[in-house]
Amino acid sequence: MSAAESAVEIIQREMTIFARRARASAGRMHPELSLVSYTLLGHLEESGGCRATDLAAHYALDKSTVSRQVAALERTGLIERRPDPEDHRVQALHLTGAGREILAQVTRSRRSAFRERLADWPEEDLVRFAAYLERYNGRAGGAEPR
C-alpha cells in the first residue's frame, strides 16, 4: 500500500470516528436535538427559512428523512411553517424564538467543546486544519462518501 493509499485509509477511519463522536455528543448538548436536527436548524437560520425540499436537496437527504425531522421540530415548537413570500402556494420553514434559543445554546456548547479539544494545538496547526477542512468540504461532486 502506498503512502497516499494509507493516508486515505486513515482519513476515512478518522472521519468515521469524528462523525460518531459528533452524533453522540449532539444528544449530550441537548437531549431532544439530534445532529441532523441541529444541522437543519442551522441551515434554516442561515438561509432565513426555506422549503423542506430545499433542505433535502441541500443535504442530499431523502425527503422522508427530512419530513420526519421537520415534523419532530414542529412538534417541539422549534420551527414553524409560513407562506413562502415568492410563492404563496408553498410553505417555508422558519425558526421560532424557541428554535433560535436552542440553536444558540447548542452552538455555544459545541464551540466550547471544540475549543477545549483544540486548546493545546498551535495556532498554525489550527489554521492549516481549518483550511484543509474547508478544502475537503468545498469539493464539488455529489453525495458524501459512506
N, C-alpha and C positions, 0 to 999 in steps of 0.2 A: 504494500500500500504506500503510495506516495505521500509526501508531507501535506500536500493540498488535500488529498482524499481523507487523510487522518484528521486534518483540521475541520473539514466539512462534517465528519462524523462527530467530532467533539462539539461543534457548534449546534448540530441537531440535538444532541443529548442535552446540552446545557440550556437550549431554548425550551425544550420539553420540561425540564426541571423548573425553569423560570415560570412557564405557563401554569404548571401545577401549583407552584407556590402562590402565584397571583390569584388563582381560583380559591385556594384555601384561605388566603388572607382576606379576601373580599368578605367572607362570612364573619370574620372576626371584627372587621371595620364597622359593619352594620349588618346585623343578622338577617334582615329582610331584603338586603340588596345584593344580588349575585353580581359577579363580574360582568356578565352580559348586560344586566340592568344598569349597572353603573356606567358602562360604556355607552349605552343608548341614551341615558340621561345627559351625559357629557356632550353627545352629538346634538341632542335637542337644544341644549344651552348654546353651543357654538353656532348652530345654524339658525337660531331664533324660531325653531319649530319646523316640522316637515311631515310628510305623509309616512305612514308605516311602510309603504312600498319603497320609498326613498331610503329608509333605514335598512331594509332588507338588501337593496341593491348596493348601498354604500359598504356594508359589512359582508357582502356575499353570503348572506344567511337565507335559509329557507323562509318563505313568507309565513308558514305556520309557526315557526320558531319565534319570529318577531311578533306575530299575532298573540301568542301565549304570553310573551314578555310584556307586551303593551297592555293586555288585559289585566295582568297582575299589577302593573304600575298604576293603572287607572283605579283598580280596587283599593289600593293603598293610598290613593289621593295624591300621588306624586306627579302625575301627568293628567292632562285633560284634552279633549277634542274641541277644536274651534273650526268654524268655516274658513277655508283657505281664501285669503284675500284675492288671489288671482283666479280662482275657480270655485265659486260658492257651492258647487255640487260635491266638492271634495272636502273631507275633514283633515285638518292638520293637527298634529300632536304638539303640545306645548307643556313646558314645566309649570307646575303650580308653585305657589310660595313654599309649600312644604317640600316639594321636589328640589327647589333651589337650595333650601336649607340643608337637606340631607346630602345633596351633591357636594355642597361646600364643606360640610363636616367630614365626609368620606375623603374628599380631595385633600383636606388638611392632614388627615390621618395617614393617607398614602404618602404624601410628601415627607412627612415626619419619618415614616418607616424607611423611605429611600435615603433620606439624609443620614439617618442613623447607620444604615447598612454601608453607605459610601463614605462615612465620616473620615476614615483613615486613608482614603485614596488621594494621591497628589492631584493638584488642580489639572496638570497636563493630561493625566490619565482620564479624568472626568471629561475633559473637553474632547479628547480623542474617542472615548467610548460613546459620548453623545453624538459625535459626527458619524461614527460607524452605524449606530442605530438608525439615525436619520437616513443614511445612505441605503441601508438594508430595507427599511420600511418604505422608502420612497421609490423603490424599483417597481416599475410597471410590469404587468404580466400576469394578470389573472388571480386565481384563488391562492389562498395561503397554503404553504406546504403542510402536509399532515404528519 
